[in-house]
Amino acid sequence: MSIKEINSNQISEETLTKYIPRTTTQIESIQDSVLSIIHEVKERGDNAIIKFTKKFDNVELSTSQIQVTESEISEAYEKSDADLIKAIHQAKKNLIKFQRAQVREDWLIEIEKGVTAGQIYRPLEVLGIYIPGGKAIYPSTVLMIAAPAHVAGVKDIILCSPPQQDNKIASSILVAANEFGIKKIFKVGGAQAIAAMAYGTKTIPKVQKVIGPGSIWVIAAKQLLSNIIAVDSPAGPSEILIICDEFANPNYVIVDLLSQIEHDPDNIGIIVSDSVDLINQIQEKIDEYVVNSRRRDIIEKVLTNNSLIIKAEDIEDCIRISNLIAPEHLEILTKEPKKLLKKVVNAGAVFLGPFSPVSLGDYCAGTNHVIPTGGSAKIYSGLNLYDFLKTTDVLKCEREGLIKLSSTAIKLSEFEGMFSHKRSIEERLKDKN
C-alpha cells in the first residue's frame, strides 16, 4: 500500500481540515447522559458508583471494595514481571530528574527603590489522576502524571481507574502508582469517576484538579465539571509529523510513523520532506513493515484514511507546514536537526535526530507524553511541573516605595472612580513615621 501524497502548496490554513482529518469530539451528543451521571453521583455517592460500575464495566462491587487494598497492591507486585518493574523504576528515575530541572525557587526583585515584588510557588493540595483501562493498559501514563506531581510537592494524590473483569485494577497500574506512594486508589472509571473526584463521596475524596486521558465520556465530564474542579486540556487521537530530508534513513521514518499510528484508527501520521528520492523509498518499503505489524488492521486504516506525505520545496517549507499543523509529536530527521529547533513554534514535543524516536519519550527518556493534540499545541503546553503548582505574586513596599508609586496609583484610581483605593494610599501618606 502507499500513502497519499500532496504538494506543499496545497496546504494552507484554509485547506488544513481537508487534508488533515482531525476528529472533533461530539460532546453534545452525550451531554445529557453525562449530566445525569454527574447528578446521580453528586446525590447518591458510593451507591451511584456501584450502580454505574455494574452498568458500564459489568463488575459488581460492594462499598468496601471500591478502594484498592494494601493486599491488592502487594499482589500486583507478585503478578508483575520483574523486568517490567525494573523498567518502571528506570522511567520513574528519569522523569523525576527531568521534572526537578524545571523547579524554580521563590524569587523577589527590586522594582524600584523601596519596592520589592516577586512570586512564590505552592503545590496543589489534593490531585486526582484518571487512568483509563479499556482497550489498553497504560502504566506509563501513571508515571507521566505522578512524576511532576511528586516533584511539585502534591501531598495527597487520588487515582481512579476502571476495574477489570476480575474486580481488580490492572497490576501494572497499581505498581506504577505505588512507586510514587499513591495509596488512595479507587476502582471507578468513566464520567462517574470524574464526578466522584469533583464532589467527593463517602469513600472517594474530593480533589482540586483532575488530570489524565479518557473516553469521550471522561472528556465530557471534565468539561461539564470544570467550574467545580480544575482539569487538563482534552486529549484527542495521537499524532506524529516527521520532517525528513535526503539524509534521513527511510526505515527510521517508516517505523517511527507506524509506532504512533498503532494506537487507534483515528490517529494521524504525516511525513513532510523536500526529498523526492526519500519519499519514493518510503513508499516502496512501507508494505514490508505493515504486513509484519501486530496491530496491522489499525495501522492500515490510519495509513489509508489519516496519513499523508507532503512534498515540500525545501526545509524552510517543511518547518512552515509543521508550524501550521502544530502536531502532537514532531520528529526532525534531517542532517542538522538542532538548527531547525529555533524555528519550531507549534509542537507538543520535539524529537531531534535519528536516535531520538518518539517511543523513548512515550516511556522513559524523562520528557512527558501527556501533550496537546488536534492542533492545540498552538495554545497549550505539554504536561509539566507548573500544572501542579500555584503561582502567587508577592509585594513588599517600604515607605519610600509607597511615596514613589503613590501619584501613579492615585491618578489611575481617580480615573477609574475607585476612591477607596485612593484613600488607602493617602491615609498612609498622612503618617509621617
Buried (B, 14 or more C-beta within 10 A) or exposed (E): EEBEEBEBEEBEEEEBEEBBEBBEBEBEEBEEEBBEBBEBBBEEBBBBBBBBBEEBBEBEBEBEBBBBEEEBBEBBEEEBEEEBBEBBEEBBEBBBEBBEEEEEEEEEEEBEEBBBBBBBBEBBEBBBBBBBBEEEBBBBBBBBBBBBBBBBBBEBBBBBBBBBEEBBBBBBBBBBBBBBEBBBBBBBBBBBBBBBBBBBBEBBBBBBBBBBBBBBBBBBBBBBBEEBBBBBBBBBBBBBBBBBBEEBBBBBBBBBBBBBBBBBBBBBBBBBBBBEEBBEBBBEBBEEBBEEBEEBEBBBBBBEEBBBBBBBEEBEBBBBBBBBBBBBBBBBBBEEBEEBEEEBEBBBBBBBBBEBBBBBBBBBBBBBBBBBBBBBBBEBBBBBBBBBBBEEEEEEBEEEBBBBBBEEBBEEBEEEEEEEBBEEBEEEEEEEE
